[in-house]
């Protein structure tokens, strides 16, 4: 189970085990199908996030002789 799946599992636990105390109508909706859709959503959201993520690298180059100070 990768981190993306754990994200979906965490959303399921928060939604259906903590909000049940505030909203009792969540209780009958707890099932393996809803759990599977939350895990799938977490995996998809994490995959899309990784696909759209940009890596920004900063090069530490020594200043040249002709460079003007900023």
mmJSON file of the N, C-alpha and C atoms, coordinates in Angstrom:
{"data_MODEL":{"atom_site":{
"group_PDB":["ATOM","ATOM","ATOM","ATOM","ATOM","ATOM","ATOM","ATOM","ATOM","ATOM","ATOM","ATOM","ATOM","ATOM","ATOM","ATOM","ATOM","ATOM","ATOM","ATOM","ATOM","ATOM","ATOM","ATOM","ATOM","ATOM","ATOM","ATOM","ATOM","ATOM","ATOM","ATOM","ATOM","ATOM","ATOM","ATOM","ATOM","ATOM","ATOM","ATOM","ATOM","ATOM","ATOM","ATOM","ATOM","ATOM","ATOM","ATOM","ATOM","ATOM","ATOM","ATOM","ATOM","ATOM","ATOM","ATOM","ATOM","ATOM","ATOM","ATOM","ATOM","ATOM","ATOM","ATOM","ATOM","ATOM","ATOM","ATOM","ATOM","ATOM","ATOM","ATOM","ATOM","ATOM","ATOM","ATOM","ATOM","ATOM","ATOM","ATOM","ATOM","ATOM","ATOM","ATOM","ATOM","ATOM","ATOM","ATOM","ATOM","ATOM","ATOM","ATOM","ATOM","ATOM","ATOM","ATOM","ATOM","ATOM","ATOM","ATOM","ATOM","ATOM","ATOM","ATOM","ATOM","ATOM","ATOM","ATOM","ATOM","ATOM","ATOM","ATOM","ATOM","ATOM","ATOM","ATOM","ATOM","ATOM","ATOM","ATOM","ATOM","ATOM","ATOM","ATOM","ATOM","ATOM","ATOM","ATOM","ATOM","ATOM","ATOM","ATOM","ATOM","ATOM","ATOM","ATOM","ATOM","ATOM","ATOM","ATOM","ATOM","ATOM","ATOM","ATOM","ATOM","ATOM","ATOM","ATOM","ATOM","ATOM","ATOM","ATOM","ATOM","ATOM","ATOM","ATOM","ATOM","ATOM","ATOM","ATOM","ATOM","ATOM","ATOM","ATOM","ATOM","ATOM","ATOM","ATOM","ATOM","ATOM","ATOM","ATOM","ATOM","ATOM","ATOM","ATOM","ATOM","ATOM","ATOM","ATOM","ATOM","ATOM","ATOM","ATOM","ATOM","ATOM","ATOM","ATOM","ATOM","ATOM","ATOM","ATOM","ATOM","ATOM","ATOM","ATOM","ATOM","ATOM","ATOM","ATOM","ATOM","ATOM","ATOM","ATOM","ATOM","ATOM","ATOM","ATOM","ATOM","ATOM"],
"id":[1,2,3,4,5,6,7,8,9,10,11,12,13,14,15,16,17,18,19,20,21,22,23,24,25,26,27,28,29,30,31,32,33,34,35,36,37,38,39,40,41,42,43,44,45,46,47,48,49,50,51,52,53,54,55,56,57,58,59,60,61,62,63,64,65,66,67,68,69,70,71,72,73,74,75,76,77,78,79,80,81,82,83,84,85,86,87,88,89,90,91,92,93,94,95,96,97,98,99,100,101,102,103,104,105,106,107,108,109,110,111,112,113,114,115,116,117,118,119,120,121,122,123,124,125,126,127,128,129,130,131,132,133,134,135,136,137,138,139,140,141,142,143,144,145,146,147,148,149,150,151,152,153,154,155,156,157,158,159,160,161,162,163,164,165,166,167,168,169,170,171,172,173,174,175,176,177,178,179,180,181,182,183,184,185,186,187,188,189,190,191,192,193,194,195,196,197,198,199,200,201,202,203,204,205,206,207,208,209,210],
"type_symbol":["N","C","C","N","C","C","N","C","C","N","C","C","N","C","C","N","C","C","N","C","C","N","C","C","N","C","C","N","C","C","N","C","C","N","C","C","N","C","C","N","C","C","N","C","C","N","C","C","N","C","C","N","C","C","N","C","C","N","C","C","N","C","C","N","C","C","N","C","C","N","C","C","N","C","C","N","C","C","N","C","C","N","C","C","N","C","C","N","C","C","N","C","C","N","C","C","N","C","C","N","C","C","N","C","C","N","C","C","N","C","C","N","C","C","N","C","C","N","C","C","N","C","C","N","C","C","N","C","C","N","C","C","N","C","C","N","C","C","N","C","C","N","C","C","N","C","C","N","C","C","N","C","C","N","C","C","N","C","C","N","C","C","N","C","C","N","C","C","N","C","C","N","C","C","N","C","C","N","C","C","N","C","C","N","C","C","N","C","C","N","C","C","N","C","C","N","C","C","N","C","C","N","C","C","N","C","C","N","C","C"],
"label_atom_id":["N","CA","C","N","CA","C","N","CA","C","N","CA","C","N","CA","C","N","CA","C","N","CA","C","N","CA","C","N","CA","C","N","CA","C","N","CA","C","N","CA","C","N","CA","C","N","CA","C","N","CA","C","N","CA","C","N","CA","C","N","CA","C","N","CA","C","N","CA","C","N","CA","C","N","CA","C","N","CA","C","N","CA","C","N","CA","C","N","CA","C","N","CA","C","N","CA","C","N","CA","C","N","CA","C","N","CA","C","N","CA","C","N","CA","C","N","CA","C","N","CA","C","N","CA","C","N","CA","C","N","CA","C","N","CA","C","N","CA","C","N","CA","C","N","CA","C","N","CA","C","N","CA","C","N","CA","C","N","CA","C","N","CA","C","N","CA","C","N","CA","C","N","CA","C","N","CA","C","N","CA","C","N","CA","C","N","CA","C","N","CA","C","N","CA","C","N","CA","C","N","CA","C","N","CA","C","N","CA","C","N","CA","C","N","CA","C","N","CA","C","N","CA","C","N","CA","C","N","CA","C","N","CA","C","N","CA","C","N","CA","C","N","CA","C"],
"label_alt_id":[null,null,null,null,null,null,null,null,null,null,null,null,null,null,null,null,null,null,null,null,null,null,null,null,null,null,null,null,null,null,null,null,null,null,null,null,null,null,null,null,null,null,null,null,null,null,null,null,null,null,null,null,null,null,null,null,null,null,null,null,null,null,null,null,null,null,null,null,null,null,null,null,null,null,null,null,null,null,null,null,null,null,null,null,null,null,null,null,null,null,null,null,null,null,null,null,null,null,null,null,null,null,null,null,null,null,null,null,null,null,null,null,null,null,null,null,null,null,null,null,null,null,null,null,null,null,null,null,null,null,null,null,null,null,null,null,null,null,null,null,null,null,null,null,null,null,null,null,null,null,null,null,null,null,null,null,null,null,null,null,null,null,null,null,null,null,null,null,null,null,null,null,null,null,null,null,null,null,null,null,null,null,null,null,null,null,null,null,null,null,null,null,null,null,null,null,null,null,null,null,null,null,null,null,null,null,null,null,null,null],
"label_comp_id":["UNK","UNK","UNK","UNK","UNK","UNK","UNK","UNK","UNK","UNK","UNK","UNK","UNK","UNK","UNK","UNK","UNK","UNK","UNK","UNK","UNK","UNK","UNK","UNK","UNK","UNK","UNK","UNK","UNK","UNK","UNK","UNK","UNK","UNK","UNK","UNK","UNK","UNK","UNK","UNK","UNK","UNK","UNK","UNK","UNK","UNK","UNK","UNK","UNK","UNK","UNK","UNK","UNK","UNK","UNK","UNK","UNK","UNK","UNK","UNK","UNK","UNK","UNK","UNK","UNK","UNK","UNK","UNK","UNK","UNK","UNK","UNK","UNK","UNK","UNK","UNK","UNK","UNK","UNK","UNK","UNK","UNK","UNK","UNK","UNK","UNK","UNK","UNK","UNK","UNK","UNK","UNK","UNK","UNK","UNK","UNK","UNK","UNK","UNK","UNK","UNK","UNK","UNK","UNK","UNK","UNK","UNK","UNK","UNK","UNK","UNK","UNK","UNK","UNK","UNK","UNK","UNK","UNK","UNK","UNK","UNK","UNK","UNK","UNK","UNK","UNK","UNK","UNK","UNK","UNK","UNK","UNK","UNK","UNK","UNK","UNK","UNK","UNK","UNK","UNK","UNK","UNK","UNK","UNK","UNK","UNK","UNK","UNK","UNK","UNK","UNK","UNK","UNK","UNK","UNK","UNK","UNK","UNK","UNK","UNK","UNK","UNK","UNK","UNK","UNK","UNK","UNK","UNK","UNK","UNK","UNK","UNK","UNK","UNK","UNK","UNK","UNK","UNK","UNK","UNK","UNK","UNK","UNK","UNK","UNK","UNK","UNK","UNK","UNK","UNK","UNK","UNK","UNK","UNK","UNK","UNK","UNK","UNK","UNK","UNK","UNK","UNK","UNK","UNK","UNK","UNK","UNK","UNK","UNK","UNK"],
"label_asym_id":["A","A","A","A","A","A","A","A","A","A","A","A","A","A","A","A","A","A","A","A","A","A","A","A","A","A","A","A","A","A","A","A","A","A","A","A","A","A","A","A","A","A","A","A","A","A","A","A","A","A","A","A","A","A","A","A","A","A","A","A","A","A","A","A","A","A","A","A","A","A","A","A","A","A","A","A","A","A","A","A","A","A","A","A","A","A","A","A","A","A","A","A","A","A","A","A","A","A","A","A","A","A","A","A","A","A","A","A","A","A","A","A","A","A","A","A","A","A","A","A","A","A","A","A","A","A","A","A","A","A","A","A","A","A","A","A","A","A","A","A","A","A","A","A","A","A","A","A","A","A","A","A","A","A","A","A","A","A","A","A","A","A","A","A","A","A","A","A","A","A","A","A","A","A","A","A","A","A","A","A","A","A","A","A","A","A","A","A","A","A","A","A","A","A","A","A","A","A","A","A","A","A","A","A","A","A","A","A","A","A"],
"label_entity_id":["1","1","1","1","1","1","1","1","1","1","1","1","1","1","1","1","1","1","1","1","1","1","1","1","1","1","1","1","1","1","1","1","1","1","1","1","1","1","1","1","1","1","1","1","1","1","1","1","1","1","1","1","1","1","1","1","1","1","1","1","1","1","1","1","1","1","1","1","1","1","1","1","1","1","1","1","1","1","1","1","1","1","1","1","1","1","1","1","1","1","1","1","1","1","1","1","1","1","1","1","1","1","1","1","1","1","1","1","1","1","1","1","1","1","1","1","1","1","1","1","1","1","1","1","1","1","1","1","1","1","1","1","1","1","1","1","1","1","1","1","1","1","1","1","1","1","1","1","1","1","1","1","1","1","1","1","1","1","1","1","1","1","1","1","1","1","1","1","1","1","1","1","1","1","1","1","1","1","1","1","1","1","1","1","1","1","1","1","1","1","1","1","1","1","1","1","1","1","1","1","1","1","1","1","1","1","1","1","1","1"],
"label_seq_id":[1,1,1,2,2,2,3,3,3,4,4,4,5,5,5,6,6,6,7,7,7,8,8,8,9,9,9,10,10,10,11,11,11,12,12,12,13,13,13,14,14,14,15,15,15,16,16,16,17,17,17,18,18,18,19,19,19,20,20,20,21,21,21,22,22,22,23,23,23,24,24,24,25,25,25,26,26,26,27,27,27,28,28,28,29,29,29,30,30,30,31,31,31,32,32,32,33,33,33,34,34,34,35,35,35,36,36,36,37,37,37,38,38,38,39,39,39,40,40,40,41,41,41,42,42,42,43,43,43,44,44,44,45,45,45,46,46,46,47,47,47,48,48,48,49,49,49,50,50,50,51,51,51,52,52,52,53,53,53,54,54,54,55,55,55,56,56,56,57,57,57,58,58,58,59,59,59,60,60,60,61,61,61,62,62,62,63,63,63,64,64,64,65,65,65,66,66,66,67,67,67,68,68,68,69,69,69,70,70,70],
"pdbx_PDB_ins_code":[null,null,null,null,null,null,null,null,null,null,null,null,null,null,null,null,null,null,null,null,null,null,null,null,null,null,null,null,null,null,null,null,null,null,null,null,null,null,null,null,null,null,null,null,null,null,null,null,null,null,null,null,null,null,null,null,null,null,null,null,null,null,null,null,null,null,null,null,null,null,null,null,null,null,null,null,null,null,null,null,null,null,null,null,null,null,null,null,null,null,null,null,null,null,null,null,null,null,null,null,null,null,null,null,null,null,null,null,null,null,null,null,null,null,null,null,null,null,null,null,null,null,null,null,null,null,null,null,null,null,null,null,null,null,null,null,null,null,null,null,null,null,null,null,null,null,null,null,null,null,null,null,null,null,null,null,null,null,null,null,null,null,null,null,null,null,null,null,null,null,null,null,null,null,null,null,null,null,null,null,null,null,null,null,null,null,null,null,null,null,null,null,null,null,null,null,null,null,null,null,null,null,null,null,null,null,null,null,null,null],
"Cartn_x":[0.856,0.0,0.9,0.76,1.624,0.981,1.693,1.254,-0.042,-0.233,-1.467,-2.683,-2.529,-3.629,-3.928,-2.872,-3.064,-3.784,-3.578,-4.305,-5.807,-6.184,-7.6,-8.173,-7.382,-7.829,-8.015,-7.129,-7.263,-8.516,-8.813,-10.042,-11.27,-11.255,-12.383,-12.565,-11.469,-11.569,-12.088,-11.583,-12.063,-13.529,-13.907,-15.292,-16.288,-15.979,-16.984,-16.821,-15.761,-15.629,-15.552,-15.269,-15.301,-16.535,-16.911,-18.102,-19.392,-19.327,-20.512,-21.053,-20.157,-20.606,-21.373,-20.985,-21.684,-22.9,-22.772,-23.848,-24.189,-25.195,-25.491,-25.93,-26.353,-26.791,-25.614,-24.364,-23.198,-23.056,-23.58,-23.35,-23.775,-24.961,-25.325,-24.553,-23.806,-23.071,-21.697,-21.292,-19.992,-20.062,-19.242,-19.185,-17.839,-17.551,-16.29,-16.232,-17.397,-17.419,-17.016,-17.516,-17.151,-15.67,-15.185,-13.763,-12.914,-13.323,-12.572,-12.569,-13.68,-13.71,-12.842,-12.77,-11.891,-10.417,-10.06,-8.676,-8.345,-9.273,-9.059,-8.915,-9.75,-9.649,-8.302,-7.848,-6.555,-5.419,-5.473,-4.436,-4.474,-5.66,-5.776,-5.336,-5.758,-5.37,-3.863,-3.265,-1.815,-1.065,-1.555,-0.922,-0.987,-2.135,-2.269,-1.369,-1.297,-0.418,1.038,1.484,2.859,3.106,2.111,2.277,2.393,1.685,1.69,2.753,3.442,4.443,5.665,6.183,7.386,8.544,9.678,10.889,11.689,12.012,12.773,14.13,15.158,16.52,17.241,17.999,18.8,20.259,20.975,22.386,23.22,24.108,25.013,26.287,26.293,27.453,28.214,29.52,30.27,30.069,30.056,29.856,31.038,30.729,31.787,32.368,33.477,34.141,33.328,32.589,31.853,30.442,30.071,28.701,28.547,27.409,27.112,26.329,26.596,25.838,24.383,23.522,22.083,21.624],
"Cartn_y":[-1.174,0.0,1.235,2.084,3.259,4.45,5.539,6.721,7.289,7.142,7.652,6.868,5.558,4.74,5.079,5.348,5.716,7.047,7.957,9.225,8.981,8.117,7.789,7.081,6.199,5.514,6.499,7.47,8.492,9.333,9.671,10.427,9.607,8.314,7.447,7.403,7.216,7.135,8.442,9.553,10.853,11.039,10.731,10.949,10.047,8.775,7.832,7.374,7.79,7.397,8.589,9.773,10.953,11.795,11.943,12.74,12.011,10.709,9.96,10.474,10.956,11.504,12.803,13.575,14.838,14.643,13.745,13.498,12.01,11.587,10.16,9.478,10.238,9.601,9.041,9.32,8.717,7.236,6.818,5.459,4.37,4.42,3.32,3.337,4.393,4.462,3.786,3.324,2.666,1.283,1.065,-0.252,-0.409,-1.603,-1.859,-1.142,-0.934,-0.245,1.223,1.864,3.261,3.34,2.37,2.323,2.188,1.313,1.113,2.379,3.097,4.325,5.41,5.459,6.427,6.099,4.828,4.434,4.742,4.457,4.776,6.279,7.066,8.522,9.013,8.485,8.892,8.566,7.388,7.003,7.895,8.199,9.061,10.487,11.016,12.385,12.485,11.502,11.5,11.362,10.54,10.378,11.64,12.302,13.56,14.628,14.667,15.627,15.401,14.157,13.862,14.181,13.972,14.266,15.769,16.573,18.025,18.744,18.025,18.644,19.067,20.255,20.745,20.693,20.251,20.261,21.505,22.324,23.547,23.374,23.468,23.303,24.64,24.938,26.147,25.73,26.298,25.977,26.976,26.475,27.347,27.533,28.553,28.845,30.019,29.965,31.115,32.304,33.516,34.682,34.862,35.31,35.578,36.971,37.249,38.542,39.7,39.452,40.526,40.698,39.906,39.975,41.227,41.877,43.053,42.605,43.179,42.777,43.203,42.402,42.673,43.642],
"Cartn_z":[0.0,0.0,0.0,-0.998,-1.096,-0.369,-0.344,0.404,-0.172,-1.467,-2.081,-1.594,-1.46,-0.949,0.506,1.27,2.674,2.801,1.844,1.839,1.69,0.771,0.591,1.804,2.417,3.631,4.775,4.895,5.94,5.727,4.485,4.204,4.591,4.284,4.651,6.164,6.895,8.357,8.935,8.428,8.915,8.58,7.354,6.932,7.667,7.785,8.253,9.699,10.372,11.77,12.715,12.207,13.081,12.826,11.57,11.273,11.638,11.879,12.284,13.617,14.476,15.754,15.558,14.542,14.268,13.369,12.399,11.441,11.453,12.214,12.353,11.062,10.07,8.829,8.025,8.416,7.769,8.119,9.254,9.744,8.762,8.177,7.26,5.942,5.658,4.404,4.468,5.651,5.778,5.154,4.132,3.49,2.797,2.332,1.656,0.323,-0.327,-1.615,-1.456,-0.406,-0.145,0.233,0.977,1.317,0.05,-0.845,-2.088,-2.938,-2.995,-3.782,-3.148,-1.839,-1.178,-1.436,-1.382,-1.67,-3.128,-4.039,-5.453,-5.648,-4.989,-5.097,-4.583,-3.447,-2.903,-3.845,-4.468,-5.417,-6.656,-7.14,-8.319,-8.008,-6.866,-6.497,-6.299,-5.648,-5.464,-6.774,-7.668,-8.971,-9.81,-9.782,-10.517,-9.909,-8.588,-7.927,-8.328,-8.332,-8.721,-10.182,-11.047,-12.463,-12.711,-11.936,-12.136,-11.32,-10.452,-9.59,-10.404,-10.087,-10.753,-9.782,-10.278,-9.477,-9.858,-8.899,-9.133,-8.478,-9.283,-8.792,-8.844,-7.82,-7.768,-7.825,-8.782,-8.933,-8.146,-7.381,-6.627,-7.438,-8.275,-9.099,-8.505,-8.547,-8.069,-9.01,-8.479,-9.355,-10.3,-11.488,-12.472,-12.246,-12.886,-12.681,-13.263,-14.314,-14.979,-14.444,-13.478,-12.942,-12.081,-12.228,-11.404,-10.182,-9.037,-7.835,-7.95,-7.413,-7.497,-6.442],
"occupancy":[1.0,1.0,1.0,1.0,1.0,1.0,1.0,1.0,1.0,1.0,1.0,1.0,1.0,1.0,1.0,1.0,1.0,1.0,1.0,1.0,1.0,1.0,1.0,1.0,1.0,1.0,1.0,1.0,1.0,1.0,1.0,1.0,1.0,1.0,1.0,1.0,1.0,1.0,1.0,1.0,1.0,1.0,1.0,1.0,1.0,1.0,1.0,1.0,1.0,1.0,1.0,1.0,1.0,1.0,1.0,1.0,1.0,1.0,1.0,1.0,1.0,1.0,1.0,1.0,1.0,1.0,1.0,1.0,1.0,1.0,1.0,1.0,1.0,1.0,1.0,1.0,1.0,1.0,1.0,1.0,1.0,1.0,1.0,1.0,1.0,1.0,1.0,1.0,1.0,1.0,1.0,1.0,1.0,1.0,1.0,1.0,1.0,1.0,1.0,1.0,1.0,1.0,1.0,1.0,1.0,1.0,1.0,1.0,1.0,1.0,1.0,1.0,1.0,1.0,1.0,1.0,1.0,1.0,1.0,1.0,1.0,1.0,1.0,1.0,1.0,1.0,1.0,1.0,1.0,1.0,1.0,1.0,1.0,1.0,1.0,1.0,1.0,1.0,1.0,1.0,1.0,1.0,1.0,1.0,1.0,1.0,1.0,1.0,1.0,1.0,1.0,1.0,1.0,1.0,1.0,1.0,1.0,1.0,1.0,1.0,1.0,1.0,1.0,1.0,1.0,1.0,1.0,1.0,1.0,1.0,1.0,1.0,1.0,1.0,1.0,1.0,1.0,1.0,1.0,1.0,1.0,1.0,1.0,1.0,1.0,1.0,1.0,1.0,1.0,1.0,1.0,1.0,1.0,1.0,1.0,1.0,1.0,1.0,1.0,1.0,1.0,1.0,1.0,1.0,1.0,1.0,1.0,1.0,1.0,1.0],
"B_iso_or_equiv":[0.0,0.0,0.0,0.0,0.0,0.0,0.0,0.0,0.0,0.0,0.0,0.0,0.0,0.0,0.0,0.0,0.0,0.0,0.0,0.0,0.0,0.0,0.0,0.0,0.0,0.0,0.0,0.0,0.0,0.0,0.0,0.0,0.0,0.0,0.0,0.0,0.0,0.0,0.0,0.0,0.0,0.0,0.0,0.0,0.0,0.0,0.0,0.0,0.0,0.0,0.0,0.0,0.0,0.0,0.0,0.0,0.0,0.0,0.0,0.0,0.0,0.0,0.0,0.0,0.0,0.0,0.0,0.0,0.0,0.0,0.0,0.0,0.0,0.0,0.0,0.0,0.0,0.0,0.0,0.0,0.0,0.0,0.0,0.0,0.0,0.0,0.0,0.0,0.0,0.0,0.0,0.0,0.0,0.0,0.0,0.0,0.0,0.0,0.0,0.0,0.0,0.0,0.0,0.0,0.0,0.0,0.0,0.0,0.0,0.0,0.0,0.0,0.0,0.0,0.0,0.0,0.0,0.0,0.0,0.0,0.0,0.0,0.0,0.0,0.0,0.0,0.0,0.0,0.0,0.0,0.0,0.0,0.0,0.0,0.0,0.0,0.0,0.0,0.0,0.0,0.0,0.0,0.0,0.0,0.0,0.0,0.0,0.0,0.0,0.0,0.0,0.0,0.0,0.0,0.0,0.0,0.0,0.0,0.0,0.0,0.0,0.0,0.0,0.0,0.0,0.0,0.0,0.0,0.0,0.0,0.0,0.0,0.0,0.0,0.0,0.0,0.0,0.0,0.0,0.0,0.0,0.0,0.0,0.0,0.0,0.0,0.0,0.0,0.0,0.0,0.0,0.0,0.0,0.0,0.0,0.0,0.0,0.0,0.0,0.0,0.0,0.0,0.0,0.0,0.0,0.0,0.0,0.0,0.0,0.0],
"pdbx_formal_charge":[null,null,null,null,null,null,null,null,null,null,null,null,null,null,null,null,null,null,null,null,null,null,null,null,null,null,null,null,null,null,null,null,null,null,null,null,null,null,null,null,null,null,null,null,null,null,null,null,null,null,null,null,null,null,null,null,null,null,null,null,null,null,null,null,null,null,null,null,null,null,null,null,null,null,null,null,null,null,null,null,null,null,null,null,null,null,null,null,null,null,null,null,null,null,null,null,null,null,null,null,null,null,null,null,null,null,null,null,null,null,null,null,null,null,null,null,null,null,null,null,null,null,null,null,null,null,null,null,null,null,null,null,null,null,null,null,null,null,null,null,null,null,null,null,null,null,null,null,null,null,null,null,null,null,null,null,null,null,null,null,null,null,null,null,null,null,null,null,null,null,null,null,null,null,null,null,null,null,null,null,null,null,null,null,null,null,null,null,null,null,null,null,null,null,null,null,null,null,null,null,null,null,null,null,null,null,null,null,null,null],
"auth_seq_id":[1,1,1,2,2,2,3,3,3,4,4,4,5,5,5,6,6,6,7,7,7,8,8,8,9,9,9,10,10,10,11,11,11,12,12,12,13,13,13,14,14,14,15,15,15,16,16,16,17,17,17,18,18,18,19,19,19,20,20,20,21,21,21,22,22,22,23,23,23,24,24,24,25,25,25,26,26,26,27,27,27,28,28,28,29,29,29,30,30,30,31,31,31,32,32,32,33,33,33,34,34,34,35,35,35,36,36,36,37,37,37,38,38,38,39,39,39,40,40,40,41,41,41,42,42,42,43,43,43,44,44,44,45,45,45,46,46,46,47,47,47,48,48,48,49,49,49,50,50,50,51,51,51,52,52,52,53,53,53,54,54,54,55,55,55,56,56,56,57,57,57,58,58,58,59,59,59,60,60,60,61,61,61,62,62,62,63,63,63,64,64,64,65,65,65,66,66,66,67,67,67,68,68,68,69,69,69,70,70,70],
"auth_comp_id":["UNK","UNK","UNK","UNK","UNK","UNK","UNK","UNK","UNK","UNK","UNK","UNK","UNK","UNK","UNK","UNK","UNK","UNK","UNK","UNK","UNK","UNK","UNK","UNK","UNK","UNK","UNK","UNK","UNK","UNK","UNK","UNK","UNK","UNK","UNK","UNK","UNK","UNK","UNK","UNK","UNK","UNK","UNK","UNK","UNK","UNK","UNK","UNK","UNK","UNK","UNK","UNK","UNK","UNK","UNK","UNK","UNK","UNK","UNK","UNK","UNK","UNK","UNK","UNK","UNK","UNK","UNK","UNK","UNK","UNK","UNK","UNK","UNK","UNK","UNK","UNK","UNK","UNK","UNK","UNK","UNK","UNK","UNK","UNK","UNK","UNK","UNK","UNK","UNK","UNK","UNK","UNK","UNK","UNK","UNK","UNK","UNK","UNK","UNK","UNK","UNK","UNK","UNK","UNK","UNK","UNK","UNK","UNK","UNK","UNK","UNK","UNK","UNK","UNK","UNK","UNK","UNK","UNK","UNK","UNK","UNK","UNK","UNK","UNK","UNK","UNK","UNK","UNK","UNK","UNK","UNK","UNK","UNK","UNK","UNK","UNK","UNK","UNK","UNK","UNK","UNK","UNK","UNK","UNK","UNK","UNK","UNK","UNK","UNK","UNK","UNK","UNK","UNK","UNK","UNK","UNK","UNK","UNK","UNK","UNK","UNK","UNK","UNK","UNK","UNK","UNK","UNK","UNK","UNK","UNK","UNK","UNK","UNK","UNK","UNK","UNK","UNK","UNK","UNK","UNK","UNK","UNK","UNK","UNK","UNK","UNK","UNK","UNK","UNK","UNK","UNK","UNK","UNK","UNK","UNK","UNK","UNK","UNK","UNK","UNK","UNK","UNK","UNK","UNK","UNK","UNK","UNK","UNK","UNK","UNK"],
"auth_asym_id":["A","A","A","A","A","A","A","A","A","A","A","A","A","A","A","A","A","A","A","A","A","A","A","A","A","A","A","A","A","A","A","A","A","A","A","A","A","A","A","A","A","A","A","A","A","A","A","A","A","A","A","A","A","A","A","A","A","A","A","A","A","A","A","A","A","A","A","A","A","A","A","A","A","A","A","A","A","A","A","A","A","A","A","A","A","A","A","A","A","A","A","A","A","A","A","A","A","A","A","A","A","A","A","A","A","A","A","A","A","A","A","A","A","A","A","A","A","A","A","A","A","A","A","A","A","A","A","A","A","A","A","A","A","A","A","A","A","A","A","A","A","A","A","A","A","A","A","A","A","A","A","A","A","A","A","A","A","A","A","A","A","A","A","A","A","A","A","A","A","A","A","A","A","A","A","A","A","A","A","A","A","A","A","A","A","A","A","A","A","A","A","A","A","A","A","A","A","A","A","A","A","A","A","A","A","A","A","A","A","A"],
"auth_atom_id":["N","CA","C","N","CA","C","N","CA","C","N","CA","C","N","CA","C","N","CA","C","N","CA","C","N","CA","C","N","CA","C","N","CA","C","N","CA","C","N","CA","C","N","CA","C","N","CA","C","N","CA","C","N","CA","C","N","CA","C","N","CA","C","N","CA","C","N","CA","C","N","CA","C","N","CA","C","N","CA","C","N","CA","C","N","CA","C","N","CA","C","N","CA","C","N","CA","C","N","CA","C","N","CA","C","N","CA","C","N","CA","C","N","CA","C","N","CA","C","N","CA","C","N","CA","C","N","CA","C","N","CA","C","N","CA","C","N","CA","C","N","CA","C","N","CA","C","N","CA","C","N","CA","C","N","CA","C","N","CA","C","N","CA","C","N","CA","C","N","CA","C","N","CA","C","N","CA","C","N","CA","C","N","CA","C","N","CA","C","N","CA","C","N","CA","C","N","CA","C","N","CA","C","N","CA","C","N","CA","C","N","CA","C","N","CA","C","N","CA","C","N","CA","C","N","CA","C","N","CA","C","N","CA","C","N","CA","C","N","CA","C","N","CA","C"],
"pdbx_PDB_model_num":[1,1,1,1,1,1,1,1,1,1,1,1,1,1,1,1,1,1,1,1,1,1,1,1,1,1,1,1,1,1,1,1,1,1,1,1,1,1,1,1,1,1,1,1,1,1,1,1,1,1,1,1,1,1,1,1,1,1,1,1,1,1,1,1,1,1,1,1,1,1,1,1,1,1,1,1,1,1,1,1,1,1,1,1,1,1,1,1,1,1,1,1,1,1,1,1,1,1,1,1,1,1,1,1,1,1,1,1,1,1,1,1,1,1,1,1,1,1,1,1,1,1,1,1,1,1,1,1,1,1,1,1,1,1,1,1,1,1,1,1,1,1,1,1,1,1,1,1,1,1,1,1,1,1,1,1,1,1,1,1,1,1,1,1,1,1,1,1,1,1,1,1,1,1,1,1,1,1,1,1,1,1,1,1,1,1,1,1,1,1,1,1,1,1,1,1,1,1,1,1,1,1,1,1,1,1,1,1,1,1]
}}}
